[in-house]
């Protein structure tokens, strides 16, 4: 089994109980050594656990370790910094596992933007003042397209019809994919993948009026031409790994 685990923002204690428990049971851990605090790895890994620093590896090397661990029926944890869903070079790994029928699970983590708010002792959202959080980055080795932003709406499932009408008025199309996630991570979690024009009907059908996130973006489409992150590209050098000639 493969587990992607959010390592949190740096403090070894800022990891979920579930994530820490899986690390303690892992036979193999691949950790992002350029960002993950190694004290966390030392604290939760077994003495006989095989450790791999992905900062020194390319994507093919990482995937080979995953495949070998799966074939040998070992429990492998892929330890990402923060939360795996944010700038985590996650998609290409998931695509490989799906293509090879290798089971996996993702354990969310504490993002650095949450830890930063805690350190600042502030709330990002203030009634009638601030109701939007934008997570972005400057162009670097990986260019980005501002037109394909992820959109996540909190506190909006009570009036999904109005939200969908607003999305359409802002240029989204009727048949654009949209996700409704009710009580994420709870035992009674429900996930509905629909289109903007059909989502209100689907929400009514399942009786969802609260406790749900509404999510849309290009990432919901299975696009084989989607480009991988350059972080683990075999042809890309970084401070920890050089391209082999």
Secondary structure, DSSP 4 states (H G I P E B T S, - for coil): -EEEEE-BSS-TT-S-HHHHHHHHH-SEEEE-TTTS-HHHHHHHS-TT-EEEEGGG--HHHHHHHHHHHHHTT--EEEEESB-TTSS---HHHHHHHHHTT--EEEE----HHHHHHHHHT--S-BTTTB---------SSS---TTS--EEESS-GGGHHHHHHHHHHTT--TT-EEEEEESTTSTT-EEEEEEHHHHHHHHHHTT--SSEEEEESGGGS--TTPPPPSTT-TT---SS-----
